[in-house]
Amino acid sequence: MANLETKLIDVIGDRSAKVVASELGYKTVGDFLHHYPRRYVRRGELTNIAELREGEEATVLAKVHSVKSRRMANRKQVIVEVIIEDNNREKMSLTFFNQAWREKEMRIGRQGLFAGKIGTFKGSRQLAHPELEWLPGDSDVEDAIESFADKYLPIYPATGKFPSWKIAKALEIVLDSLDQVEDFLPETIRTQYEFPDLYLAFKEVHRPTDIQSADLAKARLTFDEAFLLQLTMLNQKREQAKIYTLARIPKANGVLAEFDKRLPFQLTPGQISVSEEIFRDLLAEHPMHRLLQGEVGSGKTIVALRSALNVIDASAQVAFLAPTEVLAQQHYRTIKKQLGELSTKGELGAPELAINVALLTGSMSQSEKRETQARIRSGEVDLVVGTHALLSEAVEFNDLGLVVVDEQHRFGVEQRDALRAKAKTPPHLLVMTATPIPRTVAITVFGDLDISTLSELPLGRTPITTHLVNALSKPNYLERAWQRIREEVAAGHQAYVVAPRISAGNSEDIDMDFLFGTESKEMAAVTELAPELATGALKGLRVAQLHGKQSSEEKEATMQAFSANEIDVLVSTTVIEVGVDVPNATVMVIMDADRFGISQLHQLRGRIGRGEAPGLCLLITKVAENSLAFERLNAVANTLDGFELARIDLDQRREGDVLGVSQSGSRSHLKLLRVLRDEEIIIQARSAAEITLTNGISPTLEREIKKLMAEREVEFLDKG
């Protein structure tokens, strides 16, 4: 008999275990049992074909409507074309290549499961070369299908190589070998919510007696996810409060006060309020762990800079960590510009309160690095802005009081640990993100942090107009996009053109369209698009390229030239996604916009409309208008509200990837929980976690928490 820790290889055999591991990433019985059905079907309840979306992996229960075969022109290959239909007589085509024998088994009316990626060909839905499994029974759909009698068939999230029914068969073996499992959920909570025990929950979710039992099992397992997360967050917050650090008490009338006096604009009420929250945290004798979130362009950098100056007024140093050199250099220039002569410490004529600001990046020469590192070590540098170069063993601080991490989700746990370990006492931590976080995500994923939100834009910011351009159905609209760039440049402004790739890939197979049932979507590439525009649609304008394969010097020189209005059009990859601030840039054209996520598009769009002139963003796509990708682009075009877009993004994506973080191959821990839909469950779980933490955590529950923490290879941010 097996338990949750038993290796799959010992239950389902070496061959099947390897497939499960390679396709789904599971190696133990417990992990595999957490691969839950997406839905259940019964005999006669055929899939509604009209609801299928292009691009999604789907398992379709349907019946054969018609079948024919033909040979490809001038070729020996045989193509079997099958039409399947649902109860509403909606149809979809299946295409099999070089499987002439398929024609005999495709009896009219026969029901089966067909799995693959939904495509379109000549305007109709299609599954090219699908996996299939016939349901037991005669071809007459009215005949009894024994394996379906009084049973629900689970349909699992699957892959092209491992369809739903193969997953179901493997899980059947696992369930048959499963011994009683130890339940980590306290009995008082199970009783309160009338949940089944863990063993029964696994059994009913995968092999339900009836739909009510399946629903109750899912409710229990959904609660488990919320409960474990909340318990982990609350426990970590409690542990953080026990850590001692120095209170950073600033001197009166220091550099912060002088900086505020010289500000050429008025701080928003939100910026003032959030700054005061942070200042209070810095006076405490335990480390601040605060997340600062704000809309694109809401002024997070000013808040972070004021926090840094507050700590510098307390005679400590500040490290400002950015994920890319472009962003680090941009922050360095912005901070130097905002401080003005207050950043000229050591220079002739510098004000008495002036501080020293330094930049440290990997592209600097060894002598430059050594000199900057020595100044940081001695305490001469008050504020250092840098990339991963700050994590080097050669970097030592005299007294590191505050770490500011921008775009925090781009850094791993070890990287943030390496920087904080350089402090003599635990430093305060301020992490920033321009990806808005809905409330339910905040209490689910960031439950151990204090969260500050900047929701208003600074005065003088102009709204951005966004239009969706379907270059497939309306190619002339693309020409109009280039014309709009020319008009903006003629008015003295600048433009971005964003492409998803640096350079073009290998030549495509001539039959690619037919094989995959979709139009060819060769993605735009910077190195091809820039010269094409410079000699064609944008001829006469100053066009330059910016991408990740350029040297740091080349990227820096290009951004400096663009900032100085020496470049009219910057053709770039997403290296401009965050932090780049050129107020004169008013228009952005995003090629193959369907290749980007909602949050990424919102970030990119935030690079324009940063001055007094209105911004225009054009999303160019060639995807079908009934696809999920088109729906996603429509959402971006229809609102500038980052929080609303975050909700839509969350609805369409795996919960574990809500902030765009790769799980590095590990499974997402939120299999069932949907933080928008399940707000009530999350609140109940938080309350249950608080009570459990007060009453004490059982050894079984403690093991489950430790396992969860160990498996989370990539965190949204370090929790302490």
C-alpha positions in Angstrom: 0.0 0.0 0.0 1.1 3.6 -0.7 1.1 6.8 1.3 1.4 10.4 0.1 5.2 10.3 0.3 5.5 7.1 -1.8 7.4 7.5 -5.1 5.2 7.1 -8.1 7.7 4.7 -9.7 6.8 2.3 -6.9 3.1 2.4 -7.7 2.6 2.9 -11.4 5.9 1.6 -12.7 9.0 3.1 -14.2 7.6 3.9 -17.6 4.4 5.6 -16.5 6.2 7.4 -13.7 8.7 8.9 -16.2 5.8 10.2 -18.3 4.1 11.8 -15.3 7.3 13.4 -14.2 8.3 14.7 -17.6 4.8 15.9 -18.6 3.4 17.1 -15.3 6.3 17.4 -13.0 5.1 15.0 -10.2 7.2 12.4 -8.5 5.3 11.3 -5.5 1.8 10.0 -4.9 0.8 13.1 -2.9 1.9 15.5 -5.6 0.1 13.5 -8.3 -3.1 13.4 -6.3 -3.1 17.2 -6.3 -3.6 17.1 -10.1 -7.3 17.7 -9.9 -10.0 17.3 -12.7 -10.9 20.4 -14.5 -14.5 19.1 -14.9 -16.6 15.9 -15.1 -18.6 14.5 -18.0 -21.4 11.9 -18.2 -22.7 9.8 -21.1 -24.6 12.0 -23.5 -23.2 15.3 -22.0 -21.1 16.2 -25.0 -18.7 19.1 -24.9 -20.1 22.5 -26.1 -17.9 23.0 -29.1 -19.0 26.7 -29.4 -17.3 27.5 -26.1 -13.9 26.2 -27.2 -11.2 28.9 -27.7 -8.4 29.0 -30.2 -5.0 28.2 -28.6 -6.3 26.3 -25.5 -5.5 22.6 -24.8 -8.8 20.9 -24.6 -10.3 17.4 -24.2 -13.5 17.2 -26.2 -16.3 14.6 -25.7 -18.1 14.4 -29.0 -19.6 12.0 -31.6 -18.4 11.4 -35.2 -20.6 13.1 -37.8 -18.7 12.4 -41.0 -15.4 11.1 -42.3 -13.4 11.1 -45.5 -9.9 10.6 -46.7 -7.8 12.1 -49.5 -4.2 12.2 -50.7 -2.2 15.4 -50.6 -1.5 16.9 -54.0 1.7 15.4 -55.5 2.4 13.5 -52.3 1.9 9.9 -51.1 0.6 11.1 -47.7 -3.1 10.3 -46.8 -5.1 12.8 -44.9 -8.2 11.6 -42.9 -10.6 14.4 -42.3 -13.3 13.9 -39.6 -16.1 16.1 -38.5 -17.3 15.7 -35.0 -20.3 17.3 -33.4 -21.9 18.0 -30.0 -25.6 17.9 -28.9 -26.2 21.4 -30.4 -25.0 20.2 -33.7 -21.9 22.5 -33.5 -19.1 20.9 -35.5 -15.3 20.8 -35.4 -12.9 19.1 -37.8 -10.2 16.6 -36.9 -7.2 16.0 -39.2 -5.0 12.9 -39.2 -1.9 12.6 -41.3 -0.7 9.3 -42.6 -3.2 7.3 -40.6 -5.4 5.8 -43.3 -6.6 3.2 -40.9 -8.4 5.9 -38.9 -11.2 6.0 -41.5 -12.4 2.5 -40.6 -12.7 3.2 -36.8 -14.5 6.5 -37.3 -18.0 5.1 -37.3 -20.8 7.7 -37.6 -22.3 8.3 -34.2 -19.4 6.8 -32.2 -18.5 8.8 -29.1 -15.0 9.5 -28.0 -12.6 11.8 -26.2 -10.5 14.0 -28.5 -7.5 15.9 -27.1 -5.2 18.6 -28.5 -4.7 22.3 -29.0 -7.7 24.1 -30.6 -6.8 25.8 -33.8 -8.6 27.3 -36.7 -8.4 26.6 -40.4 -10.3 28.5 -43.0 -12.4 30.1 -40.3 -13.5 26.8 -38.6 -12.3 25.1 -35.4 -9.9 22.3 -35.8 -7.9 19.7 -33.9 -4.9 18.7 -36.0 -3.6 15.2 -35.2 -5.4 14.8 -31.9 -5.0 12.1 -29.3 -8.2 10.1 -28.9 -9.9 7.5 -26.7 -13.1 5.8 -27.7 -15.7 5.3 -25.0 -16.7 1.7 -24.4 -20.0 0.6 -26.1 -21.5 0.2 -29.5 -21.5 2.9 -32.1 -25.1 3.7 -31.3 -24.9 6.6 -28.8 -28.2 5.4 -27.2 -26.7 2.1 -26.2 -25.4 1.8 -22.6 -21.8 2.7 -22.0 -20.9 0.5 -19.1 -17.9 2.5 -17.7 -20.1 5.6 -17.7 -23.1 4.0 -15.9 -23.8 6.2 -12.8 -20.3 7.6 -13.0 -18.7 10.9 -13.7 -15.6 10.8 -15.9 -12.9 13.3 -14.8 -11.4 15.5 -17.4 -7.9 16.6 -16.4 -5.6 19.5 -17.4 -3.4 17.6 -19.9 -0.6 17.9 -22.3 -0.3 17.0 -25.9 1.7 13.9 -25.0 -0.3 12.9 -21.9 -4.1 13.3 -22.6 -6.7 13.3 -19.9 -7.7 9.7 -20.0 -4.2 8.5 -19.6 -3.9 10.7 -16.5 -7.2 9.2 -15.2 -5.9 5.6 -15.7 -2.7 6.4 -13.8 -4.6 8.0 -11.0 -6.9 5.0 -10.8 -3.9 2.8 -10.0 -2.7 5.3 -7.4 -6.1 5.5 -5.7 -6.4 1.7 -5.6 -3.1 1.4 -3.8 -3.6 4.3 -1.4 -3.7 3.5 2.3 -5.4 5.8 4.8 -3.7 9.1 4.8 -2.8 11.3 7.8 -4.9 14.5 7.8 -3.2 17.8 8.6 -6.4 19.9 8.9 -7.4 20.2 12.6 -10.5 18.2 13.3 -12.3 21.2 14.8 -12.1 23.0 11.4 -13.2 19.9 9.5 -16.2 19.6 11.8 -17.0 23.3 11.6 -17.2 23.3 7.8 -18.4 19.6 7.5 -15.4 18.7 5.3 -14.5 15.1 4.5 -11.2 13.8 5.7 -8.2 14.1 3.3 -8.4 10.4 2.2 -12.1 10.7 1.3 -11.5 14.1 -0.4 -8.9 12.6 -2.7 -11.1 9.7 -3.5 -14.2 11.7 -4.3 -12.4 14.4 -6.3 -10.9 11.8 -8.6 -13.5 9.1 -8.6 -16.7 10.8 -7.4 -19.8 8.9 -6.2 -21.9 11.8 -7.4 -21.4 15.5 -8.2 -22.3 16.6 -4.7 -19.5 14.5 -3.3 -17.1 15.9 -5.9 -18.1 19.4 -5.0 -17.6 18.9 -1.3 -14.2 17.3 -1.9 -13.1 20.2 -4.0 -14.3 22.6 -1.3 -12.2 20.9 1.2 -9.1 20.8 -1.0 -9.6 24.4 -2.0 -9.8 25.4 1.7 -6.6 23.5 2.3 -4.7 25.6 -0.2 -5.9 28.9 1.4 -5.4 27.6 4.9 -1.8 26.5 4.4 -0.9 29.8 2.7 -2.5 31.9 5.4 -0.9 29.9 8.1 2.5 30.2 6.5 2.2 33.9 6.0 0.9 34.6 9.5 3.6 32.4 11.1 6.3 34.2 9.1 5.0 37.6 10.1 5.0 36.6 13.7 8.6 35.4 13.4 9.7 38.6 11.6 8.4 40.6 14.5 10.8 38.8 16.9 13.9 39.9 14.9 15.8 42.8 16.4 17.3 45.6 14.3 18.3 49.2 14.8 15.6 51.8 14.8 16.6 54.3 12.1 16.0 57.7 13.8 16.7 60.6 11.4 18.2 63.9 12.4 15.9 66.9 12.1 16.4 69.3 9.2 18.5 66.8 7.3 18.8 66.1 3.5 15.2 64.9 3.3 13.8 68.2 4.6 16.0 70.1 2.2 15.0 67.8 -0.7 11.3 68.4 0.0 11.9 72.1 0.0 13.4 72.0 -3.4 10.8 69.7 -5.1 9.5 71.5 -8.2 6.1 69.8 -7.8 3.6 68.9 -5.1 3.6 65.4 -3.6 0.2 63.7 -3.9 -1.7 62.9 -0.7 -1.1 59.3 -1.4 2.7 59.8 -1.6 2.7 61.7 1.6 0.6 59.1 3.4 2.6 56.1 2.2 5.9 57.9 3.1 4.6 58.4 6.7 3.8 54.7 6.9 7.3 53.8 5.9 8.9 56.4 8.2 7.0 54.9 11.2 8.3 51.4 10.2 11.8 52.7 10.1 11.5 53.8 13.8 10.7 50.3 14.9 13.3 47.8 16.4 12.2 45.0 14.0 12.8 45.1 10.3 10.3 46.7 8.0 8.9 44.3 5.4 6.7 46.5 3.3 5.4 46.1 -0.3 4.9 49.4 -2.2 2.6 48.9 -5.1 1.4 51.5 -7.5 0.0 52.2 -10.9 2.5 52.8 -13.7 3.7 56.3 -13.2 2.2 56.8 -9.8 5.4 58.1 -8.3 6.8 55.1 -6.4 10.4 56.2 -7.1 9.9 59.5 -5.3 8.5 57.6 -2.3 11.4 55.2 -2.3 13.9 58.1 -2.6 12.3 59.9 0.3 12.5 56.7 2.4 16.2 56.4 1.4 16.9 60.0 2.5 15.2 59.4 5.8 17.5 56.4 6.5 20.6 58.4 5.3 19.5 61.1 7.8 19.9 58.4 10.4 23.5 57.9 9.3 22.9 54.6 7.5 23.4 53.5 3.9 20.8 52.4 1.3 21.0 49.9 -1.5 18.6 50.2 -4.4 18.4 46.9 -6.4 17.1 46.9 -10.0 16.7 43.8 -12.2 18.4 45.2 -15.4 21.2 47.5 -16.2 18.9 49.7 -18.3 16.6 50.1 -15.3 19.5 50.6 -12.8 21.0 53.3 -15.0 17.6 54.9 -15.4 17.1 55.0 -11.7 20.6 56.4 -11.1 20.0 59.2 -13.6 16.5 59.9 -12.2 17.7 60.1 -8.6 20.7 62.3 -9.5 18.4 64.6 -11.5 15.8 64.8 -8.7 18.5 65.4 -6.0 20.4 67.9 -8.1 23.3 69.5 -6.1 22.1 67.5 -3.1 23.9 64.5 -4.7 27.3 66.3 -5.2 28.9 65.4 -1.8 32.7 65.7 -2.2 32.5 68.1 -5.1 33.5 71.7 -5.0 30.7 74.0 -3.8 28.5 71.1 -2.7 25.8 71.9 -0.1 26.6 70.9 3.5 23.7 68.4 3.4 24.7 66.8 0.1 25.0 63.0 -0.1 27.0 60.6 -2.3 25.1 58.5 -4.9 26.8 55.7 -6.8 26.1 53.2 -9.5 27.3 49.7 -9.6 26.6 47.4 -12.5 28.3 44.4 -14.1 29.4 46.2 -17.2 31.6 48.6 -15.3 35.4 48.1 -15.7 37.1 46.2 -12.9 38.9 49.4 -11.7 35.6 51.3 -11.6 34.0 48.4 -9.6 36.9 48.3 -7.1 36.8 52.0 -6.6 33.0 52.0 -6.0 33.2 49.0 -3.8 35.8 50.7 -1.6 33.7 53.8 -1.2 30.7 51.6 -0.2 32.8 49.7 2.3 34.1 52.9 3.9 30.6 54.5 4.2 31.4 57.3 1.8 28.6 56.2 -0.5 25.2 56.9 1.1 23.0 55.5 -1.7 24.1 52.9 -4.2 21.9 51.9 -7.2 22.9 48.7 -8.8 22.0 45.4 -10.5 23.1 41.9 -9.4 26.6 43.4 -9.1 25.5 44.5 -5.7 25.3 40.8 -4.7 28.9 40.2 -5.3 31.1 39.0 -2.4 33.3 42.0 -3.0 30.6 44.4 -2.0 30.6 45.2 1.7 28.6 48.0 3.5 29.7 50.1 6.4 26.1 50.2 7.8 23.3 49.0 5.5 20.0 50.3 6.9 17.5 49.9 4.0 17.2 47.7 0.9 14.9 48.9 -1.8 14.1 46.2 -4.4 12.4 47.4 -7.6 10.2 45.0 -9.6 10.7 42.5 -6.8 9.3 39.5 -8.6 12.3 39.4 -10.9 14.6 38.4 -8.1 15.0 35.0 -6.4 15.1 34.3 -2.7 18.9 33.6 -2.7 19.6 37.0 -4.4 17.7 39.0 -1.9 19.2 37.0 1.0 22.7 37.7 -0.4 22.1 41.5 -0.2 20.5 41.5 3.2 23.3 39.4 4.6 25.7 42.2 3.9 24.1 44.3 6.7 25.5 44.3 10.3 22.0 44.2 11.6 18.9 43.1 9.7 18.1 45.9 7.3 14.6 47.3 6.6 13.2 46.1 3.3 11.0 48.0 0.9 10.0 46.1 -2.3 8.2 47.8 -5.1 6.0 46.6 -7.9 4.1 48.4 -10.7 1.9 45.3 -11.1 -1.3 46.1 -9.2 -2.4 43.4 -6.8 -6.1 42.8 -6.1 -7.0 42.7 -2.4 -7.6 39.0 -2.4 -4.2 38.3 -4.0 -2.6 40.6 -1.4 -3.9 38.7 1.6 -3.3 35.3 -0.1 0.2 35.8 -1.4 1.5 38.8 0.6 -0.2 38.0 3.9 3.0 38.5 5.9 3.8 41.9 4.6 2.5 45.4 5.2 1.2 46.7 1.9 1.1 50.4 0.8 -0.7 51.4 -2.4 -0.3 54.4 -4.6 -3.5 54.7 -6.6 -3.5 58.3 -7.9 -1.3 59.6 -10.7 0.8 62.8 -10.1 -0.6 66.1 -11.3 0.0 66.9 -14.9 -0.1 63.3 -16.2 -2.2 62.8 -19.3 -4.4 59.8 -20.1 -3.2 57.3 -22.7 -5.5 56.2 -25.6 -5.2 52.6 -26.6 -6.4 51.1 -29.9 -6.4 47.4 -31.0 -5.4 47.0 -34.6 -6.1 43.7 -36.4 -3.4 43.6 -39.1 -4.8 40.4 -40.5 -8.3 41.7 -41.4 -7.3 45.3 -41.8 -3.7 45.6 -43.0 -4.3 49.2 -44.1 -4.6 50.1 -40.4 -1.0 49.1 -39.8 0.0 51.7 -42.5 -2.0 54.2 -40.5 0.0 53.3 -37.4 3.2 54.2 -39.1 1.6 57.4 -40.3 0.6 58.3 -36.7 4.3 57.9 -35.7 5.3 60.3 -38.5 2.7 62.8 -37.3 3.9 62.7 -33.7 7.5 63.1 -34.7 6.5 66.0 -36.9 5.0 67.6 -33.8 8.3 67.3 -32.0 7.6 64.0 -30.1 9.1 60.6 -30.1 7.9 57.0 -30.5 8.5 53.4 -29.3 8.0 50.4 -31.5 8.1 47.2 -29.4 8.7 43.7 -30.9 8.6 40.3 -29.0 11.9 39.0 -30.5 15.4 40.3 -31.0 15.9 38.5 -34.3 14.0 36.2 -36.6 14.1 32.4 -36.1 14.7 29.6 -38.6 12.8 29.2 -41.8 9.3 27.7 -41.3 8.0 24.4 -42.6 5.9 25.1 -45.6 3.1 23.0 -44.3 3.0 24.6 -40.8 -0.3 26.4 -41.4 -2.0 23.2 -42.4 -0.5 21.0 -39.7 -1.5 23.2 -36.9 -4.7 24.6 -38.3 -3.8 28.2 -37.8 -2.4 31.1 -39.8 1.3 31.6 -39.9 2.3 34.1 -37.1 5.9 34.9 -37.8 6.8 37.3 -34.9 8.2 40.7 -35.5 11.9 41.0 -34.6 13.8 44.1 -33.7 16.9 43.5 -35.9 14.7 43.0 -39.0 11.9 45.5 -38.2 14.1 48.5 -37.4 16.0 48.6 -40.8 12.7 47.8 -42.6 11.0 50.8 -41.0 14.0 53.1 -41.5 14.1 52.4 -45.3 10.3 52.1 -45.7 7.3 53.4 -43.7 9.5 55.6 -41.5 12.1 56.6 -44.0 13.7 59.9 -43.1 13.2 59.5 -39.4 16.0 58.7 -36.9 15.4 55.1 -36.1 17.5 53.1 -33.6 17.4 49.6 -32.0 17.5 48.6 -28.3 17.6 44.9 -27.2 19.2 42.6 -24.6 22.0 41.3 -26.9 23.6 44.7 -27.2 26.5 45.6 -24.9 25.7 47.7 -21.8 27.6 50.6 -23.3 25.5 50.5 -26.5 22.3 50.2 -24.6 23.2 53.1 -22.3 24.3 55.3 -25.2 21.1 54.5 -27.1 18.9 55.4 -24.1 20.9 58.6 -23.5 20.4 59.6 -27.1 16.7 58.8 -27.0 16.3 60.8 -23.8 18.1 63.7 -25.5 15.7 63.6 -28.4 18.5 62.5 -30.8 16.4 59.5 -31.8 12.9 59.8 -33.2 11.8 56.1 -33.1 13.2 53.5 -30.7 12.6 49.9 -31.9 13.0 47.8 -28.8 12.2 44.5 -27.0 10.7 44.6 -23.5 14.0 46.0 -22.1 12.0 49.3 -21.9 9.2 47.7 -19.9 9.9 49.3 -16.6 11.6 52.4 -15.3 12.4 54.1 -18.6 11.2 57.7 -18.4 11.2 59.8 -21.5 8.4 62.3 -21.2 8.7 63.4 -24.8 7.7 59.9 -26.1 4.0 60.0 -26.9 3.2 57.0 -29.1 3.9 53.3 -28.8 3.3 50.6 -31.4 3.4 47.1 -30.0 3.9 44.4 -32.7 2.4 41.0 -32.2 0.8 42.3 -28.9 -0.8 38.9 -28.4 2.6 37.5 -27.5 2.7 39.7 -24.3 0.7 39.2 -21.0 -1.8 41.8 -19.8 0.5 43.1 -17.0 3.4 43.4 -19.5 1.3 45.3 -22.0 0.2 47.7 -19.2 3.8 48.2 -18.1 4.9 48.9 -21.7 2.1 51.3 -22.3 3.2 53.2 -19.1 6.3 54.3 -20.9 4.3 56.9 -22.8 2.0 59.7 -21.6 4.6 60.7 -19.0 4.7 64.3 -20.1 2.1 66.9 -20.8 1.2 65.6 -24.3 -1.4 62.8 -24.5 -0.2 59.3 -25.2 -1.3 56.8 -27.9 -0.7 53.1 -27.7 -1.5 50.8 -30.7 -1.7 47.1 -30.1 -1.0 45.2 -33.4 -2.1 41.6 -33.7 -3.0 38.9 -36.2 -4.9 36.6 -34.0 -8.5 35.6 -34.6 -11.1 37.9 -33.0 -12.8 35.0 -31.2 -9.6 33.9 -29.4 -8.7 34.3 -25.8 -5.6 36.3 -26.9 -7.9 38.9 -28.7 -10.1 39.1 -25.7 -7.0 39.8 -23.5 -5.9 42.6 -25.9 -9.4 44.1 -25.9 -9.3 44.2 -22.1 -6.0 46.2 -22.2 -7.4 48.6 -24.9 -10.6 49.2 -22.9 -9.2 50.3 -19.5 -6.2 52.1 -18.0 -7.1 50.7 -14.5 -4.2 48.4 -13.6 -6.2 46.8 -10.8 -9.0 45.9 -13.1 -6.5 44.5 -15.6 -4.9 42.5 -12.8 -8.3 40.9 -12.1 -8.8 40.0 -15.7 -5.2 38.7 -15.9 -5.9 36.6 -12.8 -9.1 35.2 -14.4 -7.2 34.0 -17.5 -4.0 32.7 -15.9 -2.7 30.2 -13.4 -2.9 31.8 -9.9 0.7 31.0 -9.2 1.8 33.1 -12.2 -0.3 36.2 -11.4 2.8 38.4 -11.1 4.4 36.9 -14.1 6.8 34.7 -12.0 8.0 31.5 -13.4 7.7 28.5 -11.1 11.0 27.1 -12.4 9.3 23.8 -13.2 7.7 23.3 -9.8 4.0 22.9 -9.6 1.9 25.8 -8.6 0.5 25.4 -5.1 -2.8 27.0 -6.0 -4.5 24.2 -8.0 -8.1 25.0 -7.0 -8.0 28.3 -5.2 -9.0 31.3 -7.3 -8.3 34.4 -5.3 -11.0 36.5 -7.0 -13.7 33.9 -6.9 -12.9 32.4 -3.5 -12.6 35.6 -1.4 -14.9 34.1 1.3 -12.9 30.9 1.5 -9.7 33.0 1.9 -11.2 35.0 4.7 -12.4 31.9 6.5 -9.0 30.3 6.0 -7.2 33.3 7.5 -9.4 33.2 10.6 -8.9 29.5 10.9 -5.1 30.0 10.5 -5.1 32.6 13.3 -6.9 30.3 15.7 -4.6 27.4 14.8 -1.5 29.5 15.3 -2.8 30.5 18.7 -3.7 26.9 19.7 -0.5 25.4 18.4 0.5 23.6 15.2 0.4 19.8 15.1 3.5 17.9 13.9 1.5 16.7 10.8 0.6 20.3 9.9 4.1 21.5 10.6 5.5 18.9 8.1 3.0 20.1 5.5 4.0 23.7 5.9 7.7 22.8 5.7 7.1 20.8 2.6 5.2 23.7 1.0 8.0 26.1 1.8 10.7 23.8 0.5 8.9 23.3 -2.8 8.4 27.0 -3.5 11.6 27.4 -5.5 10.7 30.9 -6.7 8.9 33.3 -4.3 7.1 36.4 -5.2 9.3 38.0 -2.6 11.4 36.8 0.3 9.3 36.5 3.4 12.0 37.0 5.9 
